[in-house]
Structure formats: C-alpha cells, structure tokens
Amino acid sequence: MSIKELVSRKARLVKEASLILYNLSTEVKNKLLKKLIRNLNKEVKNILKANELDIKAGEKNNLSKVLIDRLTLNEKRINQMIEGINDVIKLPDPVGVIFDIKERPNGLKICKMRVPLGAVGIIYEARPNVTIDASILCLKAGNSVLLKGGSEAINSNKKLVEIIKNSLKELNLPESSVEFIDIVDRQAVMEMIKQDKYLDVIIPRGSQNLINLIIKNSSVPVIAHGEGNCHIFVDEFANLKIAEEIVFNAKTQRPSVCNAMEKLLVHKKIAREFLPKMVERLKKAGVEIRGDKETLKIIKDIKLAKEEDWYKEYLDLILAIKIVDSLEQAIKHINFYGSHHSDAIVTEDKERGDRFLREVDSAAVFVNASTRFTDGFEFGLGAEIGISTQKLHARGPMGLVELTSSKFVVYGTGQIRK
Amino acid sequence: MSIKELVSRKARLVKEASLILYNLSTEVKNKLLKKLIRNLNKEVKNILKANELDIKAGEKNNLSKVLIDRLTLNEKRINQMIEGINDVIKLPDPVGVIFDIKERPNGLKICKMRVPLGAVGIIYEARPNVTIDASILCLKAGNSVLLKGGSEAINSNKKLVEIIKNSLKELNLPESSVEFIDIVDRQAVMEMIKQDKYLDVIIPRGSQNLINLIIKNSSVPVIAHGEGNCHIFVDEFANLKIAEEIVFNAKTQRPSVCNAMEKLLVHKKIAREFLPKMVERLKKAGVEIRGDKETLKIIKDIKLAKEEDWYKEYLDLILAIKIVDSLEQAIKHINFYGSHHSDAIVTEDKERGDRFLREVDSAAVFVNASTRFTDGFEFGLGAEIGISTQKLHARGPMGLVELTSSKFVVYGTGQIRK
C-alpha cells in the first residue's frame, strides 16, 4: 500500500468512527476514559519498555538533551497523564448543550446546539503525552482523531495508541475512533492535509516552518498553533515593583515555552529608574540582554539588538529591550513585530491599560499580569489541546468547547415561509 | 503589472486599511454608512447607466434570462440596497463587546472581547447588490474587504465600489477599506486565495465547483457557502395537513435557492395516505416528480430516481421522493446523501423530533417548519453575508457577529505564574 493509500484509508476509518461518536452519551464517553485509566495502569511497564527504545534511538541519533527529556516517560509522567484523564472525566460534556435561544415573531423557536466537530487530525512532535492528552479531549468532545506524532517517539506513541484502541474495543466502540499514522516520512503529513473528504480540521503543533508548510498546502481547515513572540510594555505609570516581578516571571520561569516574554518595551520616562536594577536581576538569572540604541545609553555592556531580533521567538534565556516614547509607539511595535500571541502592559492608569487591551491585536492581552498565564488550565478551561494563534473558530487556549461545532435547531408548529 | 502583482498589491492595501478600521468607533462606522446612503441616492442614474452596459453585454453573450435578471438593477433594487444599509446602521456593533467573564482563584479577571476579523476576501458571482451588502457588513464589523465579483456585473460593481470609496474619502477613512479586483480572469481568483500574508479569511459564494476549487487551493482560511441538498422527512406520526403545507412551501415558494427542499422522505406507514394528494398538488404547481421503487408502487406515472438523484441539488421544480422504513433510515439517508445544509422532520412525536434534531448533522435542523427559514433575517441575525456549510468558526447563516473574532482580555493586579 502506498503512503497515500495508507493515510487515506486511515482517514476514512476515522471519519466512519466519527459518525458513531457523534451520538455517544456522556456516560459512555466517561466510561471509556475510566477504562483507559485502568488499562494504562496495567501497562506501565510495557509503556516504559517501548519508551526506552525511543530514548536509545534518540541517543544514537544524537538528539539534544532537551529533546531526549521531552520524549522521556517515567512513572511520574504516566501518572500525570492519568491525572489528566481524571480531570477530563470531571469536565462537563459540551455536546448537546443548547444556547442562544430566541423566539421569533412567527413563533419559531431558534436555538444553537453544540455538536462534535467530527474527525480531527493532529500533527505533533516529540512529546508522547500529547498522544493521550489530545485523544482524550477529542473523544470527550465526541470527535474521532487521526494522530501523526513525531518520529522520535514512535514506539511510545504506538504503544499508547494500542492501549487506547484496546479500551475502545472492550467497550464495543469503534477502534478507529483513534488512528495513528506510524510512517516516518514527511510525505505522510503532506497526504494527511489533503484528506478534506474525511477530516474536518487539522491542528498542527510544532515549529513555525512545519505550520507554515501545512497552512500553505492543506485543503483541510487548519487551526494553527503558531509561535509566541510575546511582549511586556512597562508604562510610565507602572508600579515598578509589580513590573519587575512580572518581567522576571515572564522571562525566567519557563523560557522555552510559547507564552514566555521575548521582548521588553519600556517607556522612556521611567527607563533610567527601572532598567538598571531589572537588568541586573535578569543577568543574575542567566538572561542574555540585547537592547536598542536608547537602552545601550543606560545599560552599557550589552549587545545591540538587530532588526531581526524584534521578530524573533528565542525560546531561551535571551531578552531584547526597546525604549519607546509613548503608549502608541508600544502598541504599534507589538502589532507590527509581534506574533499576536500574548502581550502585556504594566500600568496603574486604567485608561491606558484599556487602550492597550483594545488596540493590541493578540490572542491574549494582559494588564498587570505575566504573559505566562496564557494556558487552558490557567484560563479555567479545565484542559487544553493547544493555543490557537489564528483568528477563525478559536483564538488563544483551546479547550473542549473549541473542539466542537454547533448547529441551528429550530422548533416549529407548521410555519411556512411567506 | 502582472495579475499576481496587482492582486497582491490590493490585498496589501486592504490589510493596511484593516489596521485603522480595527479601532473605529461605532459612531464613525455608522456615519460612513449614512454617507454611503446619501451618495448612492445621488448616483442612481449613473449606477443604472453602468448596469445597462452589463445587461447589453450579457444579452450579446446570450446569458440566460435568469442570469440577466440577477444582474439587473433598477430603482426598486437600489432602494432595497439602501434599505439594507439602514438596517445595518441599526444593528448593534459587535466589536468591543466583552463576554464570558470569569474570575480565577488567583484574582485574575479573564474575559473575551469581540474584535474585527481583519481583512476579508469575498468571491461572488452575478448579483451586483452583493458588492454593497457584503461591504457594509464587513465595514460595520470593523473589517476591510477585497471583492472579486463576477465578470457579468463588472461595470455595475466598479461603479458601486467607486461610490463606497468616495464615501470613505469624504470621511478621511482609508479608501482601501474596500478594494475591487476588476480582472476578468480565473487567475485573479487563484492569486487572491494565496494572499495569506494579507487576508484573514476568504468567503466564496457561488457554484460548488468554484468553491471546491477554492477549498483545495486556498492558503487563506475559507468559510465555504456550499450547496443545499435539503430534505424533509414526513414521519409516521406527522400531522399530514401540516406536512403538506411545509412540503409544498419548501419546494415551490422559491425553488432556485439553497434552502429549498430537494428530497422528500416519507415513512412507509403513512405513504399511501399522504403521497397521492401531495404529489397531485406539487404536479399542479409544475413540479417534476421522481421516486424510488416503493414510491412508484403508489404513484404510477413518474420517473424512477437514479442513485445520482439522491446527491443532487436541483435548484429547480424537481423533487425526488423516497419511502423509508424508519426514523433511523431517514436520518442515515440524510447524513449520507445530504449536503448538511437544512433538513426537517414533520412529526407530532416530541421524542422522535428531538432525536432527528440531535442526530442529523446539518447546519440547520427543523421540527415542523419549512427549510426555507434558513436565512440570516429569518433567524434574527438582522442581516446575512451568506450561509456557511462548514463546521469551523460559523455554521449556518452568518451575520455581523460571525464576521468577528475574539481575544482574551485579562485584568491582573501583579499576578505571576508559580
């Protein structure tokens, strides 16, 4: 079977399964998730064995320490997966919920009902826990899922999918509710994104290059999870103590994630007071500082930031600082150079804060809080399949509700159109 | 300038304009719409002159009477456009509305704010009124718009766009808030759908072939307005008088539109009682009837429906009838052969009605009402840019709110991530 045939066959199976999942009760879906917990618990040893194969292969292929760490499973991490399933069991089922109820003058009662999206395709990289996390969210929302994981975690992923399929089987649910493409070839991704006949949406997670490739070539609708070039603007009316804590947290607490701060904008009126102490603290934490010309007048021993720095997501202990003349300039800079992910202002002036919130065109905008809060759990969604950086359908952290669609449901008593 | 350069230049101009529209107040947007009304009123004669050129060209090119009628403007139709603008002025501005407000245990206040989508691309055919209708909806929602109208109405469209641009100019708003691609070449569409750098969404209206071509090739997210192969199922527990009125209305009141009924499913238990009178009435109204084998046993002098009939959107006075054994069979048939647009059940049994609403996977599902009600005005949205037949972002009639996105807006008091 060619790659094209194999991918298309799995996509079709997933679509067929989605028709059955469409009508599952909450009770059955939760029963499935509980069964999955039991089966994962039973198979811990076998999961770790499969994972060891991936780790050994990774070491042989000289994967970086960070990547090896990302693909490593241990009992603690498996328990975290299981905890995650327990959390999703507790979440209310979005499917079937009726909302936006209206009665029209002709007596028609018009509402919307939440329904599953259908068949979801997920393309992801190293971390094997995504195999479980993404599958359970899709299943709870009544969707089937076609997974394409990274080659590094292939053995772990296959084992985890086997356990999901066994759990489906034991409950007489279609095993193809979750399918996994185990072909280690970019062509498999290229075929997957052409399956518009079977897939309702593709959610890619990974490098911006991979995501751009998918956006350019997919005939399936895409919800992109792009990069985060996040800014914090310390306004002239900021409480500088609060500003210092927020900047330090957003840069250093977990620099490798998409909601970490990459750029610091400082109002010129408080730059001389704020920057020296701030930079000293960041440097002590190992942060490399770059700055524009004005910053270099205040902080001497740092590199000049280049034009390309302002576009960049470092995902590392690097920070570029720019001094701005006004709130307007800060907003313009963020909208022009940013990636429209998460951006914050620190200010005590309510009007200026509101203006920043209104005019900065990003998935999440903050007043007086760290950009690190952009996250499904932190935003109270209960779980997260990722963070959308596009404007259609879902923007920002995506939870269960964002994995559904809706339909208009109309109750009549014989109405006809005049 | 090549077609590619020209399209890309207009897309860039539209994107730039969108950054200014993003922050317009409701007052300014309504002022613009009022200015447009005044300018349309002033230019009625010139609009009709431009339209005459299109009609003459159409007659020369042997366009069908229906198409000539669709592209014809007269004073009444221009007044309808103006009425439409007045309606949109009265609609509440969705932009800036705050919703889904939550307070988290750490004190963060997390809300969503409606924001414009940005730059919208619209691809449409014959009717010049879409030039005005689509533009005013986009502008009221704070979006700029790149229009690609059909070649048949090119002179009318250019004149209408000129009037919109003059209205923008008179209020010192960017003229490129509305741009029109006046190239009569399919390549212009193909270039437009590659402008993902500048356009946030493409809304195609037209034949299913055109829409499929766009879906397959667009790198801009698409909200498809596909065809309507709409069903009515007359259940064994239907009130047959109500069923007769609904079926007659859905088939004959306006057969050329996407929410007209194309297929009639009848429960076998009431087929002999219901069909003869129903078919007689439909035939009298000029409807050609086709039927499956079981129908032919009851109604003699009709054509046998072929397999392909069940997939087809006739948009004409043609109806195919199928007799089904059960509610389940009706639902299965609709989900398999239908286009997931609008489908209805006629029944007095509440449980069976609810099951139909839940299990039929269409943009709009009805109990005891005509499918003809699937429409932005009828559903109380106040206006409509079209009817989405896809599941992401918007499904069913799309109004002003569906032309917006949202962002998370977070109010803190110095919170950092632990």
Chai-1 contact restraints between the chains, C-beta under 6 A:
chainA,res_idxA,chainB,res_idxB,connection_type,confidence,min_distance_angstrom,max_distance_angstrom,comment,restraint_id
A,N23,B,E359,contact,1.0,0.0,6.0,A-B,restraint_1
A,K102,B,G380,contact,1.0,0.0,6.0,A-B,restraint_2
A,R104,B,G380,contact,1.0,0.0,6.0,A-B,restraint_3
A,I110,B,F379,contact,1.0,0.0,6.0,A-B,restraint_4
A,L117,B,K391,contact,1.0,0.0,6.0,A-B,restraint_5
A,D200,B,K391,contact,1.0,0.0,6.0,A-B,restraint_6
A,I215,B,S219,contact,1.0,0.0,6.0,A-B,restraint_7
A,K216,B,S219,contact,1.0,0.0,6.0,A-B,restraint_8
A,S219,B,I215,contact,1.0,0.0,6.0,A-B,restraint_9
A,S219,B,K216,contact,1.0,0.0,6.0,A-B,restraint_10
A,P221,B,L392,contact,1.0,0.0,6.0,A-B,restraint_11
A,I242,B,G414,contact,1.0,0.0,6.0,A-B,restraint_12
A,E245,B,I416,contact,1.0,0.0,6.0,A-B,restraint_13
A,I246,B,I416,contact,1.0,0.0,6.0,A-B,restraint_14
A,N249,B,I416,contact,1.0,0.0,6.0,A-B,restraint_15
A,N249,B,R417,contact,1.0,0.0,6.0,A-B,restraint_16
A,Q253,B,R417,contact,1.0,0.0,6.0,A-B,restraint_17
A,L357,B,V409,contact,1.0,0.0,6.0,A-B,restraint_18
A,E359,B,N23,contact,1.0,0.0,6.0,A-B,restraint_19
A,A363,B,K407,contact,1.0,0.0,6.0,A-B,restraint_20
A,A364,B,F408,contact,1.0,0.0,6.0,A-B,restraint_21
A,V365,B,V409,contact,1.0,0.0,6.0,A-B,restraint_22
A,F366,B,V410,contact,1.0,0.0,6.0,A-B,restraint_23
A,V367,B,Y411,contact,1.0,0.0,6.0,A-B,restraint_24
A,N368,B,G412,contact,1.0,0.0,6.0,A-B,restraint_25
A,N368,B,T413,contact,1.0,0.0,6.0,A-B,restraint_26
A,N368,B,G414,contact,1.0,0.0,6.0,A-B,restraint_27
A,A369,B,L108,contact,1.0,0.0,6.0,A-B,restraint_28
A,A369,B,V410,contact,1.0,0.0,6.0,A-B,restraint_29
A,A369,B,G412,contact,1.0,0.0,6.0,A-B,restraint_30
A,A369,B,Q415,contact,1.0,0.0,6.0,A-B,restraint_31
A,S370,B,I416,contact,1.0,0.0,6.0,A-B,restraint_32
A,S370,B,R417,contact,1.0,0.0,6.0,A-B,restraint_33
A,R372,B,R417,contact,1.0,0.0,6.0,A-B,restraint_34
A,F379,B,I110,contact,1.0,0.0,6.0,A-B,restraint_35
A,G380,B,K102,contact,1.0,0.0,6.0,A-B,restraint_36
A,G380,B,R104,contact,1.0,0.0,6.0,A-B,restraint_37
A,K391,B,L117,contact,1.0,0.0,6.0,A-B,restraint_38
A,K391,B,D200,contact,1.0,0.0,6.0,A-B,restraint_39
A,K391,B,S405,contact,1.0,0.0,6.0,A-B,restraint_40
A,L392,B,P221,contact,1.0,0.0,6.0,A-B,restraint_41
A,L392,B,H393,contact,1.0,0.0,6.0,A-B,restraint_42
A,H393,B,L392,contact,1.0,0.0,6.0,A-B,restraint_43
A,H393,B,H393,contact,1.0,0.0,6.0,A-B,restraint_44
A,R395,B,S405,contact,1.0,0.0,6.0,A-B,restraint_45
A,R395,B,S406,contact,1.0,0.0,6.0,A-B,restraint_46
A,G396,B,F408,contact,1.0,0.0,6.0,A-B,restraint_47
A,S405,B,K391,contact,1.0,0.0,6.0,A-B,restraint_48
A,S405,B,R395,contact,1.0,0.0,6.0,A-B,restraint_49
A,S406,B,R395,contact,1.0,0.0,6.0,A-B,restraint_50
A,K407,B,A363,contact,1.0,0.0,6.0,A-B,restraint_51
A,F408,B,A364,contact,1.0,0.0,6.0,A-B,restraint_52
A,F408,B,G396,contact,1.0,0.0,6.0,A-B,restraint_53
A,V409,B,L357,contact,1.0,0.0,6.0,A-B,restraint_54
A,V409,B,V365,contact,1.0,0.0,6.0,A-B,restraint_55
A,V410,B,F366,contact,1.0,0.0,6.0,A-B,restraint_56
A,V410,B,A369,contact,1.0,0.0,6.0,A-B,restraint_57
A,Y411,B,V367,contact,1.0,0.0,6.0,A-B,restraint_58
A,G412,B,N368,contact,1.0,0.0,6.0,A-B,restraint_59
A,G412,B,A369,contact,1.0,0.0,6.0,A-B,restraint_60
A,T413,B,N368,contact,1.0,0.0,6.0,A-B,restraint_61
A,G414,B,I242,contact,1.0,0.0,6.0,A-B,restraint_62
A,G414,B,N368,contact,1.0,0.0,6.0,A-B,restraint_63
A,Q415,B,A369,contact,1.0,0.0,6.0,A-B,restraint_64
A,I416,B,E245,contact,1.0,0.0,6.0,A-B,restraint_65
A,I416,B,I246,contact,1.0,0.0,6.0,A-B,restraint_66
A,I416,B,N249,contact,1.0,0.0,6.0,A-B,restraint_67
A,I416,B,S370,contact,1.0,0.0,6.0,A-B,restraint_68
A,R417,B,N249,contact,1.0,0.0,6.0,A-B,restraint_69
A,R417,B,Q253,contact,1.0,0.0,6.0,A-B,restraint_70
A,R417,B,S370,contact,1.0,0.0,6.0,A-B,restraint_71
A,R417,B,R372,contact,1.0,0.0,6.0,A-B,restraint_72
